[in-house]
C-alpha cells in the first residue's frame, strides 16, 4: 500500500512518456538538529515546571514531544526516482511517503555511493549531499547507483 502511494505520487509529477524504474524514499537531517531538539526539550520542560505541572512523567512527556516536533521540522524528506529519462529528485511530505514537488533533475554523471550503515538505515551520498535510507529501500538504491 505504502509503495503504491509513493509510486502513484511520483508518477503524477513526471512527464507522460516517462516511466519509473526505481524509487527510494530518503531524508536529510539539519546539522544542528540535536542542539535544537535538546533546546526545545529543555524549554518545554522549564515551561511545564513554571506553570505548575507536578508530575515528572508529564513534564518529560511534554519535553520529548517538543523534541520530536523540532526533529521533524528540521528533517528534509526527499524521493530519488530513476526514470526512463534519468534521475529525478522530488520533495516528500513529512507525514506520508508521498511526492509533493519535483525539486530537480540530476545529471547522469551524479555520483551515488553508500557512506555508512547500521541495522536499520544506510547513509548514501547523492552528488554532494548525504541522505539516510531505510534498509527496505536498499535494493532499489543499489540498483540506482549501478545504473
Buried (B, 14 or more C-beta within 10 A) or exposed (E): EEEEEBBEBBBEBBEEEBEBEBBBBBBBBBEEBBEBBEBBBEBBBEBBEEEEBEEEEEBBBBBBEBBEEBBEEBBBBBBBBBBEEBBBBBBBEEEEBBBBEBBEEBEEEBEBEBEEEEEEBBBBBBBEEBBBBBEEBBEBBBEBBEE
